[in-house]
Amino acid sequence: MISAAEVLFIEDDDLDRQLVLEVLALRGRGSVHVTEAHSFHEGLVHLQSRRFDLILLDTRLPEISALSALRSVSEIAPDSPILPHNPFITTQLRQAARLRGPFDVAVRGDLNPLWNAVNSLLALESGQRRSA
């Protein structure tokens, strides 16, 4: 039996977090285990304690800028794909994410593309784990 993909979801907004969690639960059908972080600091604590197959990162967190958050997460978890989850994306953030490696961008409120991006990145991650 294949184990569930481990996803860290860093999101401070309760409604946004609940919507995405429902999509991951319904579409993932048990194939995705989500660890929630309600703040960037809480997310860092989780990242320092274990590895995740995917990191969903809110880029509108009150305690840190989007670029700083992306850089910090990249330093702590260099092998985990990061999926920025945001209401919009700047050119600078898109370029920083591209330098980081394989990624996609999920626009808040657009749940089908969010699931497609999550599914694609988890498939990529799964393939890399098998070939290692």
N, CA and C atoms as a LAMMPS dump frame, in Angstrom:
ITEM: TIMESTEP
0
ITEM: NUMBER OF ATOMS
396
ITEM: BOX BOUNDS ff ff ff
-5.0000000000000000e+02 5.0000000000000000e+02
-5.0000000000000000e+02 5.0000000000000000e+02
-5.0000000000000000e+02 5.0000000000000000e+02
ITEM: ATOMS id mol type element x y z
1 1 1 N 0.837 -1.189 0
2 1 2 C 0 0 0
3 1 3 C 0.879 1.249 0
4 2 1 N 0.53 2.237 -0.817
5 2 2 C 1.283 3.478 -0.914
6 2 3 C 0.856 4.398 0.226
7 3 1 N 1.853 4.982 0.904
8 3 2 C 1.522 5.878 2.014
9 3 3 C 1.055 7.229 1.478
10 4 1 N 0.292 7.915 2.293
11 4 2 C -0.24 9.226 1.915
12 4 3 C 0.897 10.23 1.772
13 5 1 N 0.756 11.138 0.822
14 5 2 C 1.724 12.211 0.65
15 5 3 C 1.615 13.161 1.834
16 6 1 N 2.746 13.599 2.331
17 6 2 C 2.786 14.524 3.461
18 6 3 C 2.867 15.96 2.944
19 7 1 N 1.852 16.755 3.27
20 7 2 C 1.767 18.141 2.81
21 7 3 C 1.732 19.06 4.02
22 8 1 N 2.566 20.095 3.991
23 8 2 C 2.51 21.149 5.001
24 8 3 C 1.764 22.315 4.381
25 9 1 N 0.739 22.791 5.058
26 9 2 C -0.082 23.893 4.558
27 9 3 C 0.046 25.061 5.515
28 10 1 N 0.758 26.102 5.081
29 10 2 C 0.968 27.301 5.896
30 10 3 C -0.011 28.36 5.405
31 11 1 N -1.011 28.656 6.218
32 11 2 C -2.09 29.591 5.851
33 11 3 C -2.675 30.192 7.12
34 12 1 N -2.719 31.516 7.189
35 12 2 C -3.23 32.17 8.402
36 12 3 C -4.727 32.451 8.359
37 13 1 N -5.336 32.437 7.188
38 13 2 C -6.761 32.75 7.064
39 13 3 C -7.595 31.48 7.246
40 14 1 N -8.48 31.48 8.227
41 14 2 C -9.27 30.286 8.546
42 14 3 C -10.131 29.811 7.381
43 15 1 N -10.805 30.724 6.693
44 15 2 C -11.688 30.339 5.592
45 15 3 C -10.889 29.75 4.428
46 16 1 N -9.811 30.422 4.047
47 16 2 C -8.975 29.902 2.963
48 16 3 C -8.417 28.527 3.32
49 17 1 N -7.972 28.382 4.556
50 17 2 C -7.409 27.106 4.999
51 17 3 C -8.476 26.007 4.912
52 18 1 N -9.677 26.292 5.373
53 18 2 C -10.743 25.295 5.364
54 18 3 C -11.117 24.881 3.94
55 19 1 N -11.213 25.841 3.027
56 19 2 C -11.548 25.527 1.633
57 19 3 C -10.508 24.608 1.004
58 20 1 N -9.244 24.943 1.195
59 20 2 C -8.181 24.134 0.596
60 20 3 C -8.136 22.751 1.245
61 21 1 N -8.316 22.682 2.554
62 21 2 C -8.324 21.385 3.236
63 21 3 C -9.445 20.489 2.709
64 22 1 N -10.611 21.076 2.454
65 22 2 C -11.726 20.3 1.908
66 22 3 C -11.408 19.771 0.512
67 23 1 N -10.788 20.615 -0.32
68 23 2 C -10.41 20.169 -1.667
69 23 3 C -9.409 19.025 -1.577
70 24 1 N -8.4 19.172 -0.716
71 24 2 C -7.391 18.12 -0.59
72 24 3 C -7.995 16.824 -0.053
73 25 1 N -8.934 16.938 0.866
74 25 2 C -9.571 15.738 1.426
75 25 3 C -10.464 15.056 0.388
76 26 1 N -11.275 15.836 -0.312
77 26 2 C -12.198 15.264 -1.288
78 26 3 C -11.482 14.714 -2.516
79 27 1 N -10.596 15.512 -3.074
80 27 2 C -9.91 15.084 -4.288
81 27 3 C -8.801 14.083 -3.989
82 28 1 N -8.183 14.225 -2.825
83 28 2 C -7.083 13.339 -2.48
84 28 3 C -7.52 11.952 -2.072
85 29 1 N -8.749 11.832 -1.593
86 29 2 C -9.327 10.537 -1.21
87 29 3 C -8.367 9.685 -0.379
88 30 1 N -7.818 10.3 0.642
89 30 2 C -6.939 9.576 1.546
90 30 3 C -5.488 9.509 1.109
91 31 1 N -5.156 10.045 -0.06
92 31 2 C -3.78 9.978 -0.548
93 31 3 C -2.93 11.156 -0.094
94 32 1 N -3.552 12.09 0.632
95 32 2 C -2.844 13.28 1.09
96 32 3 C -3.075 13.461 2.584
97 33 1 N -1.995 13.576 3.346
98 33 2 C -2.086 13.891 4.775
99 33 3 C -1.566 15.309 4.953
100 34 1 N -2.4 16.192 5.492
101 34 2 C -2.057 17.607 5.613
102 34 3 C -1.756 17.962 7.062
103 35 1 N -0.617 18.627 7.246
104 35 2 C -0.28 19.23 8.529
105 35 3 C -0.538 20.718 8.381
106 36 1 N -1.376 21.259 9.258
107 36 2 C -1.735 22.673 9.181
108 36 3 C -0.797 23.523 10.028
109 37 1 N -0.445 24.691 9.493
110 37 2 C 0.294 25.691 10.247
111 37 3 C -0.477 27.001 10.09
112 38 1 N -0.861 27.593 11.194
113 38 2 C -1.681 28.803 11.185
114 38 3 C -0.856 30.085 11.121
115 39 1 N 0.471 29.932 11.154
116 39 2 C 1.366 31.087 11.041
117 39 3 C 2.672 30.622 10.399
118 40 1 N 3.465 31.561 9.94
119 40 2 C 4.743 31.205 9.342
120 40 3 C 5.652 30.551 10.374
121 41 1 N 5.675 31.108 11.57
122 41 2 C 6.509 30.542 12.639
123 41 3 C 6.13 29.083 12.919
124 42 1 N 4.841 28.807 13.01
125 42 2 C 4.382 27.437 13.246
126 42 3 C 4.809 26.522 12.095
127 43 1 N 4.761 27.029 10.869
128 43 2 C 5.21 26.258 9.713
129 43 3 C 6.684 25.915 9.806
130 44 1 N 7.503 26.877 10.236
131 44 2 C 8.93 26.616 10.382
132 44 3 C 9.204 25.54 11.418
133 45 1 N 8.436 25.553 12.497
134 45 2 C 8.595 24.523 13.53
135 45 3 C 8.346 23.139 12.924
136 46 1 N 7.295 23.014 12.134
137 46 2 C 6.999 21.732 11.486
138 46 3 C 8.107 21.343 10.506
139 47 1 N 8.596 22.311 9.73
140 47 2 C 9.638 22.029 8.741
141 47 3 C 10.929 21.551 9.391
142 48 1 N 11.225 22.06 10.567
143 48 2 C 12.458 21.675 11.243
144 48 3 C 12.358 20.3 11.889
145 49 1 N 11.138 19.785 12.022
146 49 2 C 10.974 18.507 12.702
147 49 3 C 10.827 17.32 11.751
148 50 1 N 10.446 17.58 10.493
149 50 2 C 10.293 16.458 9.56
150 50 3 C 10.238 16.936 8.118
151 51 1 N 10.274 15.982 7.197
152 51 2 C 10.263 16.275 5.769
153 51 3 C 8.827 16.199 5.244
154 52 1 N 8.523 17.058 4.273
155 52 2 C 7.211 17.064 3.627
156 52 3 C 7.391 16.852 2.133
157 53 1 N 6.402 16.197 1.52
158 53 2 C 6.432 15.965 0.083
159 53 3 C 6.048 17.216 -0.7
160 54 1 N 5.332 18.122 -0.049
161 54 2 C 4.894 19.357 -0.681
162 54 3 C 4.6 20.383 0.404
163 55 1 N 4.929 21.636 0.102
164 55 2 C 4.631 22.73 1.025
165 55 3 C 3.722 23.714 0.303
166 56 1 N 2.499 23.876 0.804
167 56 2 C 1.578 24.898 0.308
168 56 3 C 1.829 26.138 1.154
169 57 1 N 2.236 27.221 0.532
170 57 2 C 2.675 28.409 1.259
171 57 3 C 1.834 29.625 0.898
172 58 1 N 1.119 30.143 1.877
173 58 2 C 0.4 31.407 1.702
174 58 3 C 1.446 32.503 1.549
175 59 1 N 1.29 33.339 0.537
176 59 2 C 2.276 34.404 0.32
177 59 3 C 1.792 35.758 0.833
178 60 1 N 0.707 35.746 1.593
179 60 2 C 0.193 36.987 2.186
180 60 3 C 0.134 36.851 3.71
181 61 1 N 1.19 36.344 4.287
182 61 2 C 1.247 36.186 5.735
183 61 3 C 1.631 37.512 6.376
184 62 1 N 1.027 37.841 7.511
185 62 2 C 1.289 39.151 8.116
186 62 3 C 2.703 39.315 8.672
187 63 1 N 3.36 38.222 9.037
188 63 2 C 4.646 38.364 9.714
189 63 3 C 5.865 38.328 8.8
190 64 1 N 5.654 38.091 7.469
191 64 2 C 6.808 37.969 6.575
192 64 3 C 6.388 38.255 5.142
193 65 1 N 7.307 38.798 4.351
194 65 2 C 7.003 39.05 2.941
195 65 3 C 7.023 37.731 2.174
196 66 1 N 6.398 37.741 1.014
197 66 2 C 6.317 36.527 0.194
198 66 3 C 7.707 36.023 -0.189
199 67 1 N 8.584 36.923 -0.629
200 67 2 C 9.925 36.504 -1.04
201 67 3 C 10.739 35.975 0.135
202 68 1 N 10.628 36.62 1.27
203 68 2 C 11.356 36.147 2.453
204 68 3 C 10.837 34.782 2.897
205 69 1 N 9.526 34.593 2.831
206 69 2 C 8.943 33.304 3.198
207 69 3 C 9.44 32.212 2.262
208 70 1 N 9.428 32.477 0.97
209 70 2 C 9.884 31.504 -0.016
210 70 3 C 11.351 31.15 0.214
211 71 1 N 12.17 32.152 0.457
212 71 2 C 13.598 31.9 0.708
213 71 3 C 13.815 31.099 1.979
214 72 1 N 13.125 31.462 3.038
215 72 2 C 13.294 30.754 4.313
216 72 3 C 12.883 29.292 4.207
217 73 1 N 11.745 29.055 3.586
218 73 2 C 11.268 27.677 3.427
219 73 3 C 12.239 26.896 2.538
220 74 1 N 12.736 27.53 1.485
221 74 2 C 13.689 26.871 0.585
222 74 3 C 14.968 26.469 1.305
223 75 1 N 15.433 27.299 2.213
224 75 2 C 16.653 26.993 2.962
225 75 3 C 16.45 25.811 3.907
226 76 1 N 15.304 25.759 4.551
227 76 2 C 15.044 24.697 5.522
228 76 3 C 14.673 23.387 4.829
229 77 1 N 13.938 23.478 3.729
230 77 2 C 13.457 22.276 3.036
231 77 3 C 13.831 22.343 1.553
232 78 1 N 15.114 22.257 1.239
233 78 2 C 15.544 22.44 -0.16
234 78 3 C 15.045 21.371 -1.126
235 79 1 N 14.659 20.212 -0.621
236 79 2 C 14.217 19.133 -1.503
237 79 3 C 12.705 19.009 -1.633
238 80 1 N 11.961 19.842 -0.929
239 80 2 C 10.496 19.772 -0.98
240 80 3 C 9.958 20.831 -1.933
241 81 1 N 9.105 20.436 -2.882
242 81 2 C 8.509 21.448 -3.752
243 81 3 C 7.613 22.383 -2.947
244 82 1 N 7.616 23.642 -3.349
245 82 2 C 6.8 24.659 -2.696
246 82 3 C 5.766 25.146 -3.701
247 83 1 N 4.519 25.181 -3.263
248 83 2 C 3.439 25.704 -4.092
249 83 3 C 2.93 26.983 -3.443
250 84 1 N 3.34 28.146 -3.983
251 84 2 C 2.796 29.393 -3.431
252 84 3 C 1.284 29.431 -3.63
253 85 1 N 0.568 29.805 -2.585
254 85 2 C -0.899 29.868 -2.601
255 85 3 C -1.257 31.314 -2.294
256 86 1 N -1.714 32.035 -3.283
257 86 2 C -1.869 33.47 -3.116
258 86 3 C -2.999 34.039 -3.973
259 87 1 N -3.459 35.247 -3.607
260 87 2 C -4.505 35.884 -4.404
261 87 3 C -3.96 36.472 -5.704
262 88 1 N -2.683 36.721 -5.765
263 88 2 C -2.021 37.223 -6.969
264 88 3 C -0.55 36.884 -6.836
265 89 1 N 0.19 36.975 -7.938
266 89 2 C 1.622 36.712 -7.86
267 89 3 C 2.365 37.8 -8.608
268 90 1 N 3.412 38.306 -7.995
269 90 2 C 4.213 39.34 -8.633
270 90 3 C 5.251 38.688 -9.537
271 91 1 N 5.784 39.458 -10.454
272 91 2 C 6.839 38.972 -11.335
273 91 3 C 8.05 38.538 -10.521
274 92 1 N 8.379 39.309 -9.496
275 92 2 C 9.525 38.998 -8.652
276 92 3 C 9.344 37.663 -7.923
277 93 1 N 8.159 37.416 -7.391
278 93 2 C 7.899 36.154 -6.698
279 93 3 C 7.934 34.983 -7.68
280 94 1 N 7.364 35.163 -8.868
281 94 2 C 7.384 34.101 -9.875
282 94 3 C 8.825 33.754 -10.255
283 95 1 N 9.682 34.768 -10.435
284 95 2 C 11.077 34.513 -10.78
285 95 3 C 11.809 33.801 -9.643
286 96 1 N 11.566 34.221 -8.426
287 96 2 C 12.207 33.572 -7.277
288 96 3 C 11.779 32.116 -7.177
289 97 1 N 10.512 31.846 -7.418
290 97 2 C 10.018 30.474 -7.367
291 97 3 C 10.619 29.636 -8.488
292 98 1 N 10.77 30.207 -9.66
293 98 2 C 11.368 29.463 -10.778
294 98 3 C 12.813 29.102 -10.48
295 99 1 N 13.545 30.006 -9.858
296 99 2 C 14.925 29.707 -9.487
297 99 3 C 14.991 28.567 -8.489
298 100 1 N 13.948 28.4 -7.709
299 100 2 C 13.876 27.382 -6.663
300 100 3 C 13.752 25.976 -7.248
301 101 1 N 13.194 25.867 -8.461
302 101 2 C 13.017 24.548 -9.052
303 101 3 C 11.591 24.349 -9.514
304 102 1 N 11.177 23.083 -9.716
305 102 2 C 9.827 22.819 -10.226
306 102 3 C 8.757 23.39 -9.306
307 103 1 N 7.861 24.138 -9.875
308 103 2 C 6.794 24.719 -9.061
309 103 3 C 5.614 25.041 -9.953
310 104 1 N 4.551 25.38 -9.317
311 104 2 C 3.386 25.913 -9.994
312 104 3 C 2.869 27 -9.062
313 105 1 N 1.883 27.73 -9.495
314 105 2 C 1.311 28.772 -8.657
315 105 3 C -0.18 28.539 -8.571
316 106 1 N -0.707 28.527 -7.374
317 106 2 C -2.138 28.355 -7.175
318 106 3 C -2.735 29.688 -6.769
319 107 1 N -3.753 30.109 -7.488
320 107 2 C -4.419 31.368 -7.178
321 107 3 C -5.583 31.075 -6.249
322 108 1 N -5.608 31.772 -5.133
323 108 2 C -6.631 31.551 -4.114
324 108 3 C -8.027 31.672 -4.718
325 109 1 N -8.892 30.746 -4.338
326 109 2 C -10.276 30.765 -4.797
327 109 3 C -10.504 29.965 -6.07
328 110 1 N -9.444 29.595 -6.755
329 110 2 C -9.552 28.825 -7.986
330 110 3 C -9.139 27.399 -7.649
331 111 1 N -10.085 26.571 -7.168
332 111 2 C -9.756 25.305 -6.52
333 111 3 C -9.401 24.169 -7.482
334 112 1 N -9.964 24.138 -8.684
335 112 2 C -9.585 23.087 -9.62
336 112 3 C -8.117 23.2 -10.028
337 113 1 N -7.646 24.362 -10.443
338 113 2 C -6.212 24.484 -10.749
339 113 3 C -5.325 24.228 -9.519
340 114 1 N -5.817 24.573 -8.333
341 114 2 C -5.047 24.287 -7.119
342 114 3 C -4.836 22.778 -7.003
343 115 1 N -5.906 21.994 -7.125
344 115 2 C -5.771 20.545 -7.026
345 115 3 C -4.873 20.005 -8.135
346 116 1 N -5.017 20.527 -9.351
347 116 2 C -4.175 20.068 -10.455
348 116 3 C -2.697 20.324 -10.161
349 117 1 N -2.394 21.49 -9.61
350 117 2 C -1.008 21.816 -9.268
351 117 3 C -0.495 20.905 -8.157
352 118 1 N -1.283 20.708 -7.124
353 118 2 C -0.898 19.817 -6.028
354 118 3 C -0.659 18.411 -6.572
355 119 1 N -1.58 17.916 -7.348
356 119 2 C -1.48 16.572 -7.902
357 119 3 C -0.223 16.423 -8.762
358 120 1 N 0.066 17.41 -9.601
359 120 2 C 1.244 17.362 -10.47
360 120 3 C 2.535 17.362 -9.66
361 121 1 N 2.617 18.229 -8.674
362 121 2 C 3.835 18.309 -7.865
363 121 3 C 4.033 17.056 -7.021
364 122 1 N 2.949 16.497 -6.51
365 122 2 C 3.077 15.263 -5.731
366 122 3 C 3.497 14.099 -6.635
367 123 1 N 3.007 14.071 -7.854
368 123 2 C 3.412 13.017 -8.791
369 123 3 C 4.895 13.161 -9.116
370 124 1 N 5.359 14.379 -9.316
371 124 2 C 6.767 14.636 -9.579
372 124 3 C 7.611 14.197 -8.392
373 125 1 N 7.197 14.584 -7.204
374 125 2 C 7.913 14.231 -5.967
375 125 3 C 7.95 12.719 -5.79
376 126 1 N 6.84 12.049 -6.046
377 126 2 C 6.762 10.604 -5.908
378 126 3 C 7.728 9.923 -6.892
379 127 1 N 7.793 10.403 -8.098
380 127 2 C 8.708 9.85 -9.092
381 127 3 C 10.161 10.037 -8.708
382 128 1 N 10.498 11.177 -8.107
383 128 2 C 11.867 11.421 -7.67
384 128 3 C 12.236 10.509 -6.505
385 129 1 N 11.281 10.249 -5.599
386 129 2 C 11.565 9.357 -4.469
387 129 3 C 11.81 7.93 -4.972
388 130 1 N 11.039 7.486 -5.967
389 130 2 C 11.193 6.124 -6.484
390 130 3 C 12.519 5.928 -7.195
391 131 1 N 13.005 6.981 -7.898
392 131 2 C 14.249 6.835 -8.646
393 131 3 C 15.486 7.005 -7.781
394 132 1 N 15.306 7.469 -6.546
395 132 2 C 16.464 7.688 -5.663
396 132 3 C 16.966 6.398 -5.062
